Amino acid sequence: MKFIPKYGTNKKPIPNRFFMAFLVFNSVFPVFAQESHEPTVSMEDAVSMTLENHPELKSLVLQKRVWEGRIQQSSIGQRPQISFMVEDALGTGDHSSFDSMQSTLTFSWLLQQEQVESRTTNTKNEASHVEIERQVKALDLSAYTAKQFIEILVKKERLRLNKRAILQAQEVVQLTADRADIGKGSIVELKLAQTELVRRELVEEDLKHELMADYYKLSSLWGNPSKSLSLSGNLLSVPAIPSVASQLDLLKQNPLLQKYASEQRIAQSQMELARIEAKPQWQFTAGVRRYESTDDFGLVAGISIPWGDGSRNAGTITALQAKQDVLASDQNAMMLKLDAQLFVLLQEMDHSHHVIETIQTKIIPNLEIALSEASNAYDKGQLSYSQWSEVRRELLNAQSRLIDGYQSLHLQHIEIQRLTGQSISQ
């Protein structure tokens, strides 16, 4: 993708010689070269390392182990009871000593299988909520990592563009100094050119500091902070605009929506558990009784049923039913919100494509021709220094806006991938 101005074969004036090389704009956007002996990191590598090493995701994995223990514990009911009772012993008269003693050994248990199963189901549903939270966090971290990656690529391009602007400013300073020496220029033009050079040098210094900070922020996401990284990526790799219909289908799988569905399942299992717990729990007892006086044995058995109706959890059940309705309404509201966000992003992505194409094919070529003509006119004394400088600034601004267009396009694409739950890629 080249923006090479078309010039005639006439000899170019002094100020134009530098700009011809400078304005070959594809040199502003080279494929990123390795800048160190460190391993080259792609966007996919950066996202993978973040997902493998970020402490927030590790915490959610550990929470999963906590819920595994709770599920195991929820499947355990109350233990059966063994009891031993002695009657009619150590009394008075016929019941003195142990001659008339009766001893009873019993075994008691609750019928609670239904309650245990319901409690286990409820715990499993609650545990599944942790996995959905992990998916949401993973998507957010993936998108944040990818955006940090793009920010670095953009600033590297701005730094390259500014380095070329510094070379341009140095050439202009030399030119205006030469013109002032021979009486064709003024000291005012020289001072303005020198000021522009200093301004560009300050911009370079700012970008270097910002890049160092961005490298550190990006590498901190996978627990290995560094002030420099070797990144591989191409800002000119333009993603295609997906169809609205396909993205809306993917949007339904967004973990944020799945989170509401999970909460509704939890509320449903809690209702079932509340209904079961409201039912009377029958307790059975069986055992053997020994009569000391006759040396005989007898069977004993019993049943215990709690008294009262099954409406003691009615308030809890009503509240959980209302909670389900609230969650369903919230899920619908979230779907509408995400739908609007997705549609807007798709329109913005289409607009970014249009902006990039317009700047590439119309604005920059026109400004390149204008600068060529302005340079000729300035050399002949037909154009003032301020007018010539304004054309140079316009071209630099257009090249900078082109970088802005690519930045917006990639960030919009990343956000669409986050909303639709796709793997983040460049």
MIVO-641248 format. One line per field, with one value per residue (C-alpha): residue in three letters; residue number from 1; x, z, y. Coordinates in steps of 0.05 Angstrom, whole numbers. Layout:
<rs>
res: ALA:...
n: NUM:...
xx: X:...
zz: Z:...
yy: Y:...
</rs>
This chain:
<rs>
res: MET:LYS:PHE:ILE:PRO:LYS:TYR:GLY:THR:ASN:LYS:LYS:PRO:ILE:PRO:ASN:ARG:PHE:PHE:MET:ALA:PHE:LEU:VAL:PHE:ASN:SER:VAL:PHE:PRO:VAL:PHE:ALA:GLN:GLU:SER:HIS:GLU:PRO:THR:VAL:SER:MET:GLU:ASP:ALA:VAL:SER:MET:THR:LEU:GLU:ASN:HIS:PRO:GLU:LEU:LYS:SER:LEU:VAL:LEU:GLN:LYS:ARG:VAL:TRP:GLU:GLY:ARG:ILE:GLN:GLN:SER:SER:ILE:GLY:GLN:ARG:PRO:GLN:ILE:SER:PHE:MET:VAL:GLU:ASP:ALA:LEU:GLY:THR:GLY:ASP:HIS:SER:SER:PHE:ASP:SER:MET:GLN:SER:THR:LEU:THR:PHE:SER:TRP:LEU:LEU:GLN:GLN:GLU:GLN:VAL:GLU:SER:ARG:THR:THR:ASN:THR:LYS:ASN:GLU:ALA:SER:HIS:VAL:GLU:ILE:GLU:ARG:GLN:VAL:LYS:ALA:LEU:ASP:LEU:SER:ALA:TYR:THR:ALA:LYS:GLN:PHE:ILE:GLU:ILE:LEU:VAL:LYS:LYS:GLU:ARG:LEU:ARG:LEU:ASN:LYS:ARG:ALA:ILE:LEU:GLN:ALA:GLN:GLU:VAL:VAL:GLN:LEU:THR:ALA:ASP:ARG:ALA:ASP:ILE:GLY:LYS:GLY:SER:ILE:VAL:GLU:LEU:LYS:LEU:ALA:GLN:THR:GLU:LEU:VAL:ARG:ARG:GLU:LEU:VAL:GLU:GLU:ASP:LEU:LYS:HIS:GLU:LEU:MET:ALA:ASP:TYR:TYR:LYS:LEU:SER:SER:LEU:TRP:GLY:ASN:PRO:SER:LYS:SER:LEU:SER:LEU:SER:GLY:ASN:LEU:LEU:SER:VAL:PRO:ALA:ILE:PRO:SER:VAL:ALA:SER:GLN:LEU:ASP:LEU:LEU:LYS:GLN:ASN:PRO:LEU:LEU:GLN:LYS:TYR:ALA:SER:GLU:GLN:ARG:ILE:ALA:GLN:SER:GLN:MET:GLU:LEU:ALA:ARG:ILE:GLU:ALA:LYS:PRO:GLN:TRP:GLN:PHE:THR:ALA:GLY:VAL:ARG:ARG:TYR:GLU:SER:THR:ASP:ASP:PHE:GLY:LEU:VAL:ALA:GLY:ILE:SER:ILE:PRO:TRP:GLY:ASP:GLY:SER:ARG:ASN:ALA:GLY:THR:ILE:THR:ALA:LEU:GLN:ALA:LYS:GLN:ASP:VAL:LEU:ALA:SER:ASP:GLN:ASN:ALA:MET:MET:LEU:LYS:LEU:ASP:ALA:GLN:LEU:PHE:VAL:LEU:LEU:GLN:GLU:MET:ASP:HIS:SER:HIS:HIS:VAL:ILE:GLU:THR:ILE:GLN:THR:LYS:ILE:ILE:PRO:ASN:LEU:GLU:ILE:ALA:LEU:SER:GLU:ALA:SER:ASN:ALA:TYR:ASP:LYS:GLY:GLN:LEU:SER:TYR:SER:GLN:TRP:SER:GLU:VAL:ARG:ARG:GLU:LEU:LEU:ASN:ALA:GLN:SER:ARG:LEU:ILE:ASP:GLY:TYR:GLN:SER:LEU:HIS:LEU:GLN:HIS:ILE:GLU:ILE:GLN:ARG:LEU:THR:GLY:GLN:SER:ILE:SER:GLN
n: 1:2:3:4:5:6:7:8:9:10:11:12:13:14:15:16:17:18:19:20:21:22:23:24:25:26:27:28:29:30:31:32:33:34:35:36:37:38:39:40:41:42:43:44:45:46:47:48:49:50:51:52:53:54:55:56:57:58:59:60:61:62:63:64:65:66:67:68:69:70:71:72:73:74:75:76:77:78:79:80:81:82:83:84:85:86:87:88:89:90:91:92:93:94:95:96:97:98:99:100:101:102:103:104:105:106:107:108:109:110:111:112:113:114:115:116:117:118:119:120:121:122:123:124:125:126:127:128:129:130:131:132:133:134:135:136:137:138:139:140:141:142:143:144:145:146:147:148:149:150:151:152:153:154:155:156:157:158:159:160:161:162:163:164:165:166:167:168:169:170:171:172:173:174:175:176:177:178:179:180:181:182:183:184:185:186:187:188:189:190:191:192:193:194:195:196:197:198:199:200:201:202:203:204:205:206:207:208:209:210:211:212:213:214:215:216:217:218:219:220:221:222:223:224:225:226:227:228:229:230:231:232:233:234:235:236:237:238:239:240:241:242:243:244:245:246:247:248:249:250:251:252:253:254:255:256:257:258:259:260:261:262:263:264:265:266:267:268:269:270:271:272:273:274:275:276:277:278:279:280:281:282:283:284:285:286:287:288:289:290:291:292:293:294:295:296:297:298:299:300:301:302:303:304:305:306:307:308:309:310:311:312:313:314:315:316:317:318:319:320:321:322:323:324:325:326:327:328:329:330:331:332:333:334:335:336:337:338:339:340:341:342:343:344:345:346:347:348:349:350:351:352:353:354:355:356:357:358:359:360:361:362:363:364:365:366:367:368:369:370:371:372:373:374:375:376:377:378:379:380:381:382:383:384:385:386:387:388:389:390:391:392:393:394:395:396:397:398:399:400:401:402:403:404:405:406:407:408:409:410:411:412:413:414:415:416:417:418:419:420:421:422:423:424:425:426
xx: 0:40:28:81:71:75:125:153:224:244:300:270:285:327:269:235:292:282:206:206:237:198:130:136:84:89:155:115:78:130:118:142:214:244:279:313:337:275:224:174:105:43:-26:-48:14:-1:-73:-54:-1:-51:-103:-52:-20:-67:-81:-155:-166:-124:-167:-230:-197:-183:-255:-276:-238:-275:-342:-319:-311:-380:-412:-380:-404:-475:-484:-475:-539:-548:-516:-560:-563:-552:-578:-579:-629:-635:-702:-727:-658:-628:-696:-733:-772:-779:-738:-677:-611:-614:-662:-721:-679:-700:-646:-662:-614:-643:-622:-654:-650:-682:-713:-674:-651:-695:-669:-597:-605:-638:-584:-530:-564:-569:-496:-476:-516:-482:-414:-429:-438:-363:-345:-388:-355:-288:-310:-333:-267:-227:-263:-252:-178:-169:-199:-159:-95:-110:-126:-60:-25:-57:-40:33:31:-1:50:107:79:70:143:165:125:152:224:213:182:245:288:243:248:324:326:281:325:386:350:324:393:424:370:381:456:446:392:333:303:296:316:242:236:298:271:204:238:281:220:185:245:246:171:180:237:193:139:190:211:138:124:185:163:92:117:159:98:54:104:105:29:22:74:47:-16:21:64:130:136:185:201:213:182:191:121:98:37:13:-31:-49:-81:-152:-206:-267:-334:-378:-452:-502:-542:-483:-459:-529:-530:-462:-485:-535:-476:-446:-427:-462:-528:-509:-496:-569:-592:-546:-575:-645:-626:-598:-663:-702:-661:-666:-742:-742:-698:-744:-805:-770:-745:-816:-840:-841:-780:-799:-753:-754:-729:-718:-683:-682:-704:-679:-718:-669:-720:-740:-679:-724:-717:-768:-769:-782:-798:-825:-836:-831:-867:-860:-926:-952:-965:-914:-923:-867:-822:-878:-847:-779:-810:-850:-787:-748:-803:-802:-726:-733:-779:-729:-672:-711:-728:-655:-632:-678:-654:-581:-595:-625:-566:-514:-554:-550:-476:-461:-500:-466:-397:-411:-432:-370:-326:-356:-344:-272:-262:-290:-245:-183:-199:-214:-150:-108:-137:-157:-130:-57:-46:-75:-32:31:19:4:69:108:78:86:159:172:135:172:239:220:196:123:99:111:145:81:40:93:95:19:20:73:32:-31:4:33:-36:-68:-16:-30:-105:-94:-61:-121:-167:-129:-129:-205:-217:-177:-206:-277:-262:-235:-297:-342:-304:-312:-387:-398:-353:-303:-229:-192:-149:-119
zz: 0:-26:-30:-80:-109:-184:-204:-270:-293:-284:-235:-166:-123:-61:-11:-52:-54:18:14:-45:-2:59:27:5:58:58:93:151:156:150:175:246:253:314:356:405:415:457:430:384:414:370:392:399:442:486:497:511:563:597:601:628:680:702:777:771:727:773:831:794:779:854:869:825:872:930:897:882:957:970:919:953:1021:996:976:1048:1089:1164:1196:1223:1299:1345:1415:1476:1532:1601:1639:1704:1736:1802:1829:1891:1906:1846:1805:1850:1821:1749:1755:1722:1675:1603:1554:1484:1425:1368:1299:1272:1204:1164:1095:1063:994:957:998:989:913:910:953:908:845:874:893:824:793:838:819:745:757:774:706:671:712:689:617:625:658:605:549:584:596:525:497:544:524:450:458:495:439:386:426:424:349:338:380:345:279:308:330:261:229:278:265:192:210:250:189:150:202:202:127:131:184:140:79:114:143:74:45:101:87:14:29:1:69:137:208:224:178:209:280:260:228:290:335:293:299:375:378:338:383:444:412:400:473:496:451:476:549:532:495:554:600:551:545:620:626:572:599:670:648:644:706:672:670:620:593:523:481:410:380:314:282:222:231:157:167:158:187:145:167:190:174:225:224:238:295:327:328:362:411:442:467:505:575:604:578:600:669:675:651:703:758:737:741:811:832:804:841:905:898:889:950:991:971:990:1056:1073:1067:1133:1141:1165:1215:1226:1286:1294:1347:1397:1470:1521:1584:1639:1683:1630:1587:1527:1467:1430:1368:1374:1317:1309:1262:1275:1229:1241:1254:1211:1138:1083:1076:1122:1062:1022:1031:1007:946:928:933:888:836:836:830:768:736:752:722:659:652:664:613:561:577:572:505:478:504:473:408:403:421:368:314:329:328:261:232:262:233:164:173:193:129:89:126:113:39:30:63:25:-44:-43:13:17:-59:-66:-9:-38:-104:-67:-28:-91:-123:-58:-53:-124:-112:-46:-79:-133:-82:-104:-37:34:87:128:68:51:124:126:68:102:166:128:98:165:197:142:153:228:215:174:235:275:225:231:307:309:262:303:369:342:315:383:419:371:385:460:454:412:455:400:407:403:340:298
yy: 0:59:133:156:225:232:284:306:294:366:381:388:449:441:438:385:335:313:309:261:207:227:224:151:136:62:70:97:31:-25:-94:-90:-113:-145:-94:-139:-211:-225:-274:-240:-235:-235:-212:-284:-299:-239:-260:-332:-312:-266:-321:-371:-326:-270:-275:-259:-320:-363:-341:-364:-431:-439:-421:-479:-525:-495:-511:-582:-591:-561:-607:-667:-644:-630:-702:-725:-730:-735:-796:-852:-856:-916:-911:-956:-949:-984:-986:-1015:-1023:-1000:-981:-1006:-1068:-1114:-1065:-1065:-1087:-1112:-1170:-1134:-1092:-1080:-1058:-1032:-1022:-980:-955:-891:-858:-802:-810:-753:-778:-729:-671:-692:-697:-629:-597:-627:-602:-532:-532:-555:-498:-448:-477:-470:-395:-391:-420:-367:-313:-341:-337:-265:-246:-283:-244:-178:-192:-217:-154:-109:-145:-138:-64:-53:-90:-45:17:-2:-15:52:89:54:80:149:147:126:181:232:210:225:291:307:292:337:392:386:393:455:487:477:503:566:579:574:620:671:671:690:740:701:685:718:702:696:636:605:613:584:524:513:517:464:419:426:412:348:326:336:293:238:241:236:176:139:147:127:65:44:50:12:-44:-50:-50:-103:-150:-141:-176:-242:-229:-212:-136:-109:-39:-66:-121:-147:-148:-175:-145:-106:-46:-51:-119:-95:-141:-154:-126:-185:-187:-162:-227:-272:-228:-225:-301:-302:-248:-296:-337:-278:-302:-240:-268:-338:-310:-289:-358:-390:-346:-367:-440:-428:-394:-453:-505:-464:-465:-540:-547:-502:-543:-608:-580:-559:-631:-671:-714:-783:-816:-891:-929:-1004:-1044:-1101:-1103:-1153:-1172:-1191:-1226:-1276:-1273:-1259:-1212:-1169:-1126:-1051:-1004:-933:-876:-802:-751:-676:-642:-585:-568:-557:-482:-460:-441:-408:-339:-363:-396:-333:-291:-339:-339:-263:-265:-309:-257:-202:-241:-255:-181:-162:-213:-183:-113:-135:-168:-103:-64:-111:-112:-36:-35:-88:-52:14:-19:-51:16:50:-5:7:82:70:30:89:139:98:89:163:186:135:147:221:263:241:239:309:335:303:339:403:398:386:448:488:469:492:557:571:560:610:661:654:626:648:605:601:576:524:501:496:447:405:404:384:324:302:311:268:213:217:213:151:119:141:106:41:46:57:0:-50:-28:-33:-103:-125:-99:-136:-200:-188:-176:-239:-282:-298:-311:-246:-241:-186
</rs>
